[in-house]
Amino acid sequence: MRRALPILAVVVIVALVVGGLTQAGGGTEDPPAAAGEFDLAQARERLRGAPAPLARLHAQSNRLLGGGRAAFEDRLRELKGHPVVINKWASWCGPCRAEFPIFQALATERGREVAFLGVDGRDKRAAATRFLADFPVPYPSYEDPGEEISRALGVPKNYPVTVFVDATGRTAFVHQGGYRSKADLAADMDRHLG
């Protein structure tokens, strides 16, 4: 029993420290919505009135588009004059799943001024479609099974990756890894897209 008390005390202290750090890191921001809590129809309603190139994105909300690199580059040319946030994701990627609610929220809040696009890499179409059913977004994603789009963007092979393209069409910043909060993504948008 005497040996167990010091061990129990250490376990309790570690639990308190971890709990305190977890709460301290969370700030006052609401946690991301869980799967199924995002209302795509409501998001599209909030995005009504966006400029035509952005409205065309919203009309293709949550769709998985083909056409490869050529179609993606055509879309980027159409979006010139608007900043673009490109999120490379895959259904099998845990950090992608964790950050998708952040993209749902910010694409709804800022999608009338900033274009959002997804690039679904190294994925099976059926798995990607199921993923989008669980985590719908108010913008389309392009299929990129062979990572041709990713290579053209010059991004690393890891997942997720977010690319910030300024209104002139120049890559302003590449963020590797998942976003942990809406505030972090918003800060990168403000810093790199103006």
C-alpha positions in Angstrom: 0.0 0.0 0.0 2.8 2.4 0.8 4.3 1.9 -2.7 1.0 2.6 -4.3 0.4 6.0 -2.7 3.4 7.7 -4.3 2.4 6.2 -7.7 -1.2 7.3 -7.2 -0.1 10.8 -6.3 2.0 11.1 -9.4 -0.9 9.9 -11.6 -3.2 12.4 -10.0 -0.7 15.3 -10.5 -0.1 14.3 -14.2 -3.8 14.1 -14.8 -4.3 17.6 -13.3 -1.4 19.1 -15.3 -2.6 17.5 -18.6 -6.2 18.6 -17.9 -5.1 22.2 -17.1 -2.9 22.4 -20.2 -5.7 21.1 -22.4 -8.1 23.7 -21.1 -5.6 26.5 -21.3 -4.8 25.6 -24.9 -8.4 25.7 -25.9 -9.0 29.4 -25.3 -12.5 30.7 -25.5 -13.2 29.5 -29.1 -16.0 27.0 -29.6 -14.7 23.5 -30.4 -15.2 22.5 -34.0 -18.5 20.9 -34.8 -18.7 17.1 -34.9 -19.6 15.2 -38.0 -23.2 15.8 -38.9 -23.6 19.1 -37.1 -22.7 21.4 -40.1 -25.7 22.6 -42.1 -24.7 22.9 -45.7 -27.9 24.5 -46.9 -27.7 27.2 -44.2 -24.0 27.8 -45.2 -25.0 28.2 -48.9 -27.7 30.7 -47.9 -25.2 32.7 -46.0 -22.9 32.8 -49.1 -25.7 34.1 -51.4 -24.7 37.3 -53.1 -21.0 36.4 -53.6 -19.2 37.6 -56.8 -19.9 35.3 -59.8 -16.7 33.3 -59.6 -17.2 32.5 -56.0 -20.9 31.9 -56.5 -20.0 29.2 -59.0 -17.9 27.5 -56.4 -20.8 27.6 -53.9 -23.1 26.1 -56.6 -20.7 23.1 -56.6 -20.7 22.8 -52.8 -19.4 19.5 -51.5 -18.9 18.0 -55.0 -16.0 15.9 -56.0 -14.9 17.2 -59.4 -12.8 15.4 -62.0 -10.8 16.8 -64.9 -7.4 16.6 -63.2 -4.8 19.3 -63.3 -6.2 21.1 -66.4 -9.6 21.6 -64.8 -8.1 22.7 -61.6 -5.8 25.2 -63.3 -8.8 26.5 -65.4 -10.6 27.1 -62.1 -7.7 29.0 -60.6 -7.5 31.2 -63.7 -11.3 31.9 -63.3 -10.7 32.9 -59.7 -7.9 35.4 -60.4 -8.7 38.6 -58.6 -9.8 36.7 -55.5 -7.6 35.2 -52.9 -7.8 31.4 -52.7 -7.4 28.9 -49.9 -6.7 25.3 -51.2 -6.9 22.4 -48.7 -5.2 19.1 -49.8 -7.0 16.3 -47.9 -7.8 12.6 -48.0 -10.5 10.5 -46.4 -7.9 8.3 -44.7 -6.1 11.2 -43.1 -6.9 11.7 -39.4 -5.7 15.3 -39.2 -7.8 16.1 -42.3 -10.8 14.8 -40.5 -10.0 16.9 -37.4 -9.5 20.2 -39.3 -12.5 19.9 -41.7 -15.0 21.6 -39.3 -12.6 24.5 -39.2 -12.8 24.8 -43.0 -16.6 24.4 -42.9 -16.8 27.4 -40.5 -14.3 29.7 -42.2 -15.5 28.9 -45.7 -19.0 29.9 -44.6 -17.9 33.1 -42.8 -15.4 34.3 -45.5 -16.5 32.6 -48.7 -18.0 35.8 -50.1 -14.5 37.3 -50.3 -12.2 34.4 -50.4 -12.4 31.3 -52.6 -12.0 27.9 -51.0 -11.1 24.7 -52.9 -10.3 21.2 -51.9 -7.9 18.8 -53.5 -8.6 15.1 -52.6 -5.3 13.2 -53.1 -4.4 9.6 -53.1 -7.9 8.5 -52.3 -10.7 6.2 -53.6 -13.7 8.1 -55.0 -16.2 6.1 -52.8 -14.2 6.8 -49.6 -13.9 10.5 -50.5 -17.6 10.7 -51.2 -18.4 9.1 -47.8 -16.0 11.5 -46.1 -17.7 14.5 -47.7 -21.1 13.1 -46.7 -19.9 13.2 -43.1 -18.0 16.6 -43.4 -19.8 18.6 -46.1 -18.1 21.9 -47.2 -19.6 24.9 -49.1 -17.0 24.5 -51.9 -15.9 21.7 -54.3 -12.9 19.5 -54.2 -10.9 18.2 -57.2 -9.9 14.5 -57.4 -6.2 14.1 -57.4 -5.5 10.4 -57.1 -2.0 10.6 -58.7 -1.2 13.9 -57.0 -0.7 15.8 -60.4 -2.5 18.8 -59.0 -0.4 18.7 -55.8 2.8 18.5 -57.8 1.7 21.5 -59.9 1.1 23.4 -56.7 4.5 22.4 -55.5 3.3 21.0 -52.2 4.8 18.2 -50.2 3.3 14.7 -50.2 2.2 14.8 -46.6 -1.5 15.5 -45.5 -3.1 17.8 -44.9 -1.5 20.8 -46.6 -3.1 24.2 -47.1 -2.0 26.6 -49.9 -2.7 30.3 -49.8 -2.9 31.9 -53.3 -3.1 35.7 -53.4 -5.5 37.6 -55.7 -2.8 37.9 -58.4 -2.5 34.1 -58.6 0.8 33.8 -56.7 1.3 31.2 -54.0 1.7 33.3 -50.8 2.1 30.6 -48.2 2.0 26.8 -47.8 1.0 25.4 -44.4 1.9 21.8 -43.7 -0.1 19.8 -41.2 -3.6 20.2 -39.8 -5.1 23.4 -38.3 -6.0 23.0 -34.7 -8.3 26.1 -34.4 -10.4 28.5 -36.5 -8.3 31.3 -35.1 -5.1 29.8 -36.5 -6.5 29.4 -40.0 -8.0 32.9 -39.9 -4.6 34.3 -38.8 -2.9 32.7 -41.7 -5.5 34.0 -44.1 -5.2 37.5 -42.7 -1.4 37.4 -42.7 -0.9 35.9 -46.2 -4.0 37.0 -48.1 -4.5 40.5 -46.7 
